[in-house]
Each structure stands twice: as C-alpha cells, then as structure tokens.
Amino acid sequence: MKLEIYPIRGDYTIVLAKALVGDPRLKYRKEVEYSSHHGKISPTDRRVLEQLQFQLNLSSEETLEIERGSATYQEHLKRLQKYK
C-alpha cells in the first residue's frame, strides 16, 4: 500500500516524525524510561545511566533535562491511572 495525499489547494507537507536515527538524547531517554520504577531510579540503574551518559557524550544538563521530562511523564501516567 502506498500513502498518497491529494490536496485540493496549495502544497501540503505532513511531518510524521522529527527524531534523528541514532539520536543520543532519544537513546538516553529510552533507557531512563526503562530504568525508572515509579518515578525513581535505583542506585544500580543510576550507575548504568552514568555510563551511558559518558558513552553518548551527553552533558549533565542534557541528561538532567531528559530525566526531569521522564519523571513528569511518569507522574502523568500515575494521574491517568488514578483517573481510571
């Protein structure tokens, strides 16, 4: 199947995703989400994340921003669960 768009007027551009393949920030975020249990990161997982930070050449500020974003997402999921 081939996706096609037939615009009535003008030129339309649809952006489906804007993430780079192999983006180190995305790789770190996935590991944070996997490692965080109920919004907390265990000491063992913390060491793994620190090693990954070094391997991906990410700054402390970048990793902290990613972790805060993940914690916010975890809190959002908790609120949704309570709502259900």
HELIX and SHEET records of a PDB file:
HELIX    1   1 PRO A   24  SER A   35  1                                  12    
HELIX    2   2 PRO A   43  LEU A   56  1                                  14    
HELIX    3   3 SER A   60  TYR A   83  1                                  24    
SHEET    1   A 2 SER A  36  HIS A  37  0                                        
SHEET    2   A 2 LYS A  40  ILE A  41 -1                                        
END                                                                             
